[in-house]
Amino acid sequence: MIPLEHIDTAQVPGGDELRLMRRGGDFMIQLDRNELMNSRMSGSEEALAEMALDRLGPQAASAHMLIGGYGMGFTLRAALGRLGPQGRATVAELVPKIVEWAKGPMSALTDGCLNDPRTALRMGDVADAIREGRGRYDAILLDVDNGPDGLVRDENDRIYTREGLAAAKAALRPGGVLAIWSAAPDGRFAKRLRDAGFIVDEQTVRARSNGKGPRHTIWFAQTR
């Protein structure tokens, strides 16, 4: 069996450590005993972008998307594959080493997406980008935890509160979409989205691009 190799460690500001692991040509990012990302399982992260753009209709090609965070870049690459020359993708990434890994050991996965002229990299908390972005975005795509709670760091809880959802709604243009990735369903959070005034569509997607692997949940919450 190919051994599991520890490549590097990153400190999450206000949180725990992330570990970049590699087994052969496969990469994993771990938090404690939780595997947050695996390079073999990109399907649901790609669906986060593709299904959000589907909901934007004709304006999808020229959309301005806020993506938090970068992860392994699957969501960003999927978005760029659908955006036209006038489209934009702002990526909010809290952990500097995630970007270092993207440009270093995982550069083959990055496939140049961080150098795409339509991409803007913003180092910092996606919650701040949301709060400062009133009416700026057509879509906000969130994959910063394993669900609607602050797994990676406690401060992320504020994203999923009533106040956090209100800020996200204010940052979206009319008809805009807030898409949130989760490892599992959460009925209480779906209700919270509806109570915040969103039209909510909860979808179950497979982890792998071939339609196999674990089932993940994505909430698509659209403004009226």
N, C-alpha and C positions, 0 to 999 in steps of 0.2 A: 504493500500500500504506500502511496506517495505521502510523505510526512506533511503535517501542518506546520507552516513556518510563520513565526511572528515577525512582521516586517517593521512596524513602527507603532508608537503610542501617541495619542493626542489628548490634551486636556480640554474638556468642554468648559467654557467660562461659566462659573456658577454651578457646575455639574461634575460628573464623574469622568473617567478616562474611556476613550475609545481605542480599540486595538485593530490595526490593519493586519489581517492574516492572509496567507496564500497557500493553496495546495495545488501544485502544478501550475496550470494557467488560470485557475479560478481564484478570485479574491473574495474576502469576507470582511465586514466591519462589525465588530462585536462591542457590546456594552455589558460588562460583567458577564453573566451567562447567557445573555440575550444576543442572538444574531440579528442585527438591524438590517443588514444588506448582504446580498450574495450576487456575484456577477452572473451566475447561471439563472437567476430569477429576476427577469426584467419586465415581464409581461404586465403586471399590475401598475408598475411605475410608468410604463409607456402609455397604458390605458388612461392614466390620470390626465395626461396632456391631450391625447387623441379624443377621448370622450368629452372632455371639457370644450374642445374646439368644435366638436360636432354640434354642441348646444348653442354655439354662438352664431351659427348660420352664415349668411353672406359676409359678415364682417370678420370672420375667423382669419382670413389670410392677412389682414392688416391689424390684427389684435395686438394689444400690449398686455403681456402676461407677467405676473409676479410669481416666481417659483421659489419656495422656501422648503428645504435647502437643496444644495447641489447633490449630495449623496454620491452616487457613482455616475451621475449624469444621464441616466436613462430618460428621465422626464424631459430634461432640456433638449436632448437629441431628438426625441419624438416631437416636441413642439417645433423645433427648427425645421423638421421635415415637412411640416404642414404650413408654416408661416410663409407668406410671400415676402418680396423685397422690402415692403413697408412695415412688416410685422416687427415686434420687439419682444425680447425676453429679458427681464430683469431678474437675476438670481441673487437671493439674499442668503449668504452662508455665514454662520456664526464662527465656525472653527477654521482658522487659517490652514491647519495641516490637511484638512480635507482637500483644499485647493492644491496644496503641495503634492499630495498623493495623486490627484488627477493629472497633474503635469509631470509627475515622476513615474512611480511604479505602475500606475494605471493609465498611462498616456494612451495606450492602444484603445482603451475603452472610451476615452474622452473624444477621440476622433476629430480633434480640432474645434469642437463646439464652443469652447471658451474663447477662441480667437475669431469666431464668427462676428462680423460687424453688427449683426442684429442683437448680439448678446451684451448685456451690461452686468458686470459682477459688482455686487454691493456687499462688502464685508460688514457683518453686524446682524442684529436680531431682526428676524422677519416681522416681528410684532411692531417694531419701530417703523419699518417700511410701510406697513399697513396703516398705522396711525397717521403717518405723514402724507399718505397718498389719496386724499379725498377726491373722488371722481376720476382717478388717474387710470385705473386698470379695467380691462375687459374680462380678465380672469385672474384669480388668485389660486395657486395650486400649492397645497401644504402637505409635505411628507417629512415632518421634522420629529415625529414620535411614532410609536407603534400603534397609536390610536389617539382619541381625543382626551389625552391627559399628558402631563409633563413627565414622560418616561426618561428622556435624555437629561432634563434638568427641571427642577420644580417650577422655575419661573415661566416655563412654557405653558403652564396651566392657564395663564391669563389669555392665551389665544382662544381658548375654547369656552370661556365664560360668556355670560350674557353681554357684558361690556365689550369683550373681545370680538364677538360676532357682530355687534353693532358697528364697531370700527371697521371690520371687513366689509360690511354692507355699504358703509359710507365711502369706502375706497373704490368701490365698483361703479362703473357706468351703468345706466339703465339696461337691463337685460343681461348684465354681467353674471359670471359664474364663480362661486367659491367651491373648490373641490378639495376634499380632505380624505387622505388615504388612511386606512386602518387595517390592522391585522385581524380584526374581528368586529362583528356588528355591535352596536350599542344603542338600544331603543331609546334610552333617556336622552342621549345626545341628538338623535334624529328629531325628537320632540323639541329639544332646545333650539334647533335650527328653524323649525316651523314657527315656534313662538317668537323667534327673532324676525319673522316676516319673510322668510325665504320660501320659495317653491322647492320642495326637496324630492330628489330622486335618488334612492339608495340602490347601488348596483353591487353585485358580487362578481368578482373577476378572479381568474387564476393567476398564480404567481409566475408561471412560465409563459413565454410567448407562444408556445405550441398548444396552449389550452390545458396544460397539465399542472400539477403541483398544488400547494395549499390554496385555499380560497381566501381572498382578501376582500375587504369592503371599501367602497368609495362612495362618499356622499357628494352629490352635485346639488348645490344650493344656489338657486338662481333668483336674481332680483326681478321685481315686477316692472 
